[in-house]
Amino acid sequence: MRNEGKAPLQLSRGETSCKCTMSDLPEGPILPGEAAPVRIASKIEQNSGRFLHTAKIFTNDPENSSIELEIKGWIRRYIAAAPSRIVVAGMRREESKSMGVIVYSQVWEHFDLDDVTSTLDGLSWTVGPASADALEELDARFGYRLDVTLPTDLPGGDFWEQLQMSITPGDDVAPPRTFAVDVTGKVLSRISVSGPKIDGSKVLRLGVLRGGEG
């Protein structure tokens, strides 16, 4: 920052848009005609999308009492899924249920999706190209659509499994990587039990009992 005025310019820290934004100011005043570096740094904690962080600096200049500096940009994801997990709520036993998920990249123009496996026995899927409209909505450059069908013989209760795959970027620079999409939900039981001492596994837990206690 250069002082174009006729008096020493004094700088002091003001408020920031988030706790992760900091400013580094010169220790003393900037003399007329001289310049000193002013730096702001920001820790980006989000995984994707646009970000804008600001830091305000106060001055002793009556005509410019404060200056606001900005750090802004766009975080693009190498590989992601939409939705981020497949959630099936209230599925009945012997019911067939299918859901779609798009595996996409906001960076690569192409990637291969190989070795798709599942930790859930009986889970099936088909793989095809994602539509242009879906990719545009996700700001993605390339992607696949997976239509996933759950088996009809799932036992009652909650389940949490994964659909796993290998991703090989088409740029011949980045190494292959593994990627997984969670598949979770609940299968309704025809008969169920509930109570304050019954846990998620339908076990009645009485706690600590004294000998001879009823």
C-alpha positions as CSV (number, residue, x, y, z in Angstrom):
1,M,0.0,0.0,0.0
2,R,1.4,3.4,-1.0
3,N,0.9,6.6,1.0
4,E,0.0,9.3,-1.6
5,G,-0.8,11.9,1.1
6,K,1.3,14.4,3.0
7,A,1.1,12.9,6.5
8,P,2.1,9.5,7.9
9,L,-0.5,6.9,7.2
10,Q,-1.4,4.7,10.2
11,L,-3.2,1.3,9.6
12,S,-5.1,-0.9,12.1
13,R,-7.0,-4.1,11.8
14,G,-10.8,-4.0,11.5
15,E,-13.4,-6.8,11.4
16,T,-13.3,-9.8,9.1
17,S,-16.0,-11.7,7.4
18,C,-15.0,-14.9,9.2
19,K,-12.7,-16.0,12.0
20,C,-10.4,-17.6,9.5
21,T,-9.5,-14.3,7.7
22,M,-6.4,-12.4,9.0
23,S,-4.5,-9.3,7.9
24,D,-0.8,-8.6,8.2
25,L,-0.1,-4.9,8.5
26,P,3.1,-2.8,8.8
27,E,4.2,-2.2,12.4
28,G,4.7,1.5,12.0
29,P,3.1,4.3,10.0
30,I,3.7,4.6,6.2
31,L,5.5,7.8,5.5
32,P,4.4,10.1,2.6
33,G,5.6,8.8,-0.7
34,E,6.5,5.4,0.7
35,A,4.8,2.0,0.4
36,A,4.5,-1.0,2.7
37,P,3.1,-4.5,2.1
38,V,-0.3,-5.4,3.4
39,R,-1.3,-9.0,3.3
40,I,-4.5,-10.9,4.1
41,A,-4.8,-14.6,4.4
42,S,-7.9,-16.8,4.6
43,K,-8.4,-20.5,5.5
44,I,-10.9,-22.0,3.0
45,E,-12.9,-24.7,4.9
46,Q,-15.7,-25.4,2.3
47,N,-15.4,-28.2,-0.2
48,S,-16.9,-26.7,-3.2
49,G,-18.6,-23.6,-4.7
50,R,-17.8,-19.9,-4.6
51,F,-16.3,-18.2,-1.6
52,L,-15.8,-14.5,-0.6
53,H,-13.8,-13.5,2.5
54,T,-13.2,-9.9,3.4
55,A,-10.9,-8.0,5.8
56,K,-11.4,-4.4,6.8
57,I,-8.5,-2.0,7.5
58,F,-8.9,1.3,9.4
59,T,-6.8,4.3,8.6
60,N,-6.2,7.7,10.0
61,D,-7.0,9.3,6.6
62,P,-10.2,11.4,7.2
63,E,-11.2,11.0,3.6
64,N,-10.7,7.2,3.5
65,S,-11.3,6.0,7.0
66,S,-11.4,2.3,6.1
67,I,-10.4,0.0,3.2
68,E,-11.9,-3.5,2.6
69,L,-9.8,-6.2,0.9
70,E,-11.3,-9.3,-0.6
71,I,-10.2,-12.9,-1.3
72,K,-12.6,-14.6,-3.6
73,G,-12.6,-17.6,-5.9
74,W,-14.3,-20.9,-6.9
75,I,-13.4,-24.3,-5.5
76,R,-13.8,-27.0,-8.1
77,R,-14.0,-30.7,-7.1
78,Y,-12.0,-33.4,-8.8
79,I,-14.6,-36.0,-8.1
80,A,-18.0,-35.9,-6.3
81,A,-21.4,-37.4,-6.3
82,A,-24.9,-35.9,-6.5
83,P,-26.6,-36.7,-4.2
84,S,-23.6,-37.1,-1.9
85,R,-25.2,-40.3,-0.5
86,I,-28.1,-42.5,-1.5
87,V,-30.7,-42.5,1.2
88,V,-33.7,-44.8,1.2
89,A,-36.2,-44.1,4.0
90,G,-39.1,-46.3,4.9
91,M,-38.5,-49.1,2.4
92,R,-40.8,-52.1,3.0
93,R,-39.5,-55.7,3.0
94,E,-39.7,-57.4,-0.4
95,E,-40.0,-54.0,-2.0
96,S,-37.8,-53.0,-5.0
97,K,-36.4,-49.5,-4.9
98,S,-34.2,-47.7,-7.4
99,M,-32.4,-44.4,-7.1
100,G,-30.0,-42.5,-9.4
101,V,-26.7,-40.9,-8.5
102,I,-24.3,-38.8,-10.7
103,V,-20.6,-39.2,-10.2
104,Y,-18.9,-36.2,-11.8
105,S,-15.8,-34.0,-12.1
106,Q,-15.6,-30.2,-12.2
107,V,-12.0,-30.4,-13.3
108,W,-11.4,-33.3,-15.7
109,E,-12.7,-33.3,-19.2
110,H,-13.0,-37.1,-19.0
111,F,-12.4,-40.0,-16.6
112,D,-13.0,-43.7,-16.6
113,L,-15.2,-45.3,-13.9
114,D,-14.0,-48.9,-13.3
115,D,-14.3,-51.8,-10.8
116,V,-17.7,-50.8,-9.3
117,T,-18.4,-53.0,-6.3
118,S,-20.8,-52.9,-3.3
119,T,-20.6,-53.9,0.3
120,L,-24.3,-54.8,0.1
121,D,-25.0,-58.2,-1.3
122,G,-27.6,-58.1,-4.0
123,L,-27.2,-54.4,-4.9
124,S,-27.3,-53.9,-8.6
125,W,-26.6,-50.9,-10.9
126,T,-26.3,-49.7,-14.4
127,V,-23.8,-47.1,-15.6
128,G,-24.4,-44.5,-18.4
129,P,-23.3,-41.0,-19.4
130,A,-24.8,-38.2,-17.3
131,S,-27.1,-35.8,-19.3
132,A,-25.8,-32.4,-20.4
133,D,-28.5,-30.7,-18.3
134,A,-27.4,-32.5,-15.2
135,L,-23.7,-31.7,-15.8
136,E,-24.6,-28.0,-16.4
137,E,-26.6,-27.8,-13.2
138,L,-23.6,-29.3,-11.2
139,D,-21.1,-27.1,-13.1
140,A,-19.4,-30.3,-14.1
141,R,-17.2,-31.1,-17.1
142,F,-17.8,-34.8,-17.2
143,G,-19.8,-37.4,-15.4
144,Y,-21.7,-40.7,-15.2
145,R,-25.1,-41.6,-14.0
146,L,-25.5,-44.7,-11.9
147,D,-29.0,-46.2,-11.5
148,V,-28.9,-48.3,-8.3
149,T,-31.4,-50.9,-7.3
150,L,-31.7,-52.4,-3.9
151,P,-32.4,-56.1,-3.3
152,T,-35.8,-57.1,-2.2
153,D,-34.6,-59.5,0.5
154,L,-33.1,-56.9,2.9
155,P,-33.7,-57.7,6.6
156,G,-35.7,-55.2,8.6
157,G,-33.9,-52.3,10.3
158,D,-31.3,-49.8,9.5
159,F,-28.5,-50.4,7.0
160,W,-25.4,-48.4,5.9
161,E,-23.3,-49.7,3.0
162,Q,-21.2,-48.4,0.2
163,L,-21.0,-48.3,-3.5
164,Q,-17.3,-48.3,-4.3
165,M,-15.5,-47.6,-7.6
166,S,-12.1,-46.8,-9.1
167,I,-11.6,-43.5,-10.9
168,T,-8.9,-43.1,-13.6
169,P,-8.5,-39.5,-14.8
170,G,-8.2,-39.0,-18.5
171,D,-5.4,-36.5,-18.4
172,D,-2.7,-39.2,-17.9
173,V,-1.2,-37.1,-15.1
174,A,-3.3,-37.6,-12.0
175,P,-3.1,-41.2,-10.5
176,P,-6.2,-43.4,-10.2
177,R,-8.1,-43.0,-7.0
178,T,-10.9,-44.8,-5.2
179,F,-14.3,-43.2,-4.6
180,A,-17.3,-44.4,-2.6
181,V,-21.0,-43.4,-2.3
182,D,-22.8,-44.3,0.9
183,V,-26.0,-46.2,0.5
184,T,-28.1,-46.0,3.7
185,G,-31.7,-46.3,4.8
186,K,-34.2,-48.3,6.8
187,V,-36.3,-51.3,5.9
188,L,-39.6,-51.4,7.8
189,S,-40.5,-54.5,9.7
190,R,-43.9,-56.0,9.9
191,I,-43.6,-56.3,13.6
192,S,-41.4,-54.1,15.8
193,V,-40.7,-53.4,19.4
194,S,-39.8,-50.1,21.1
195,G,-39.2,-48.8,24.6
196,P,-36.8,-46.7,26.7
197,K,-34.5,-49.7,27.4
198,I,-34.6,-51.2,23.9
199,D,-31.6,-50.2,21.7
200,G,-31.3,-50.0,17.9
201,S,-30.6,-53.8,17.7
202,K,-33.9,-54.5,19.5
203,V,-32.0,-55.7,22.6
204,L,-33.7,-55.1,26.0
205,R,-30.9,-53.7,28.2
206,L,-31.8,-53.6,31.9
207,G,-28.6,-52.1,33.1
208,V,-26.9,-53.0,36.4
209,L,-28.9,-55.2,38.7
210,R,-28.1,-56.2,42.3
211,G,-28.1,-59.9,43.2
212,G,-31.5,-61.0,44.3
213,E,-33.2,-57.9,42.9
214,G,-36.4,-58.4,40.9
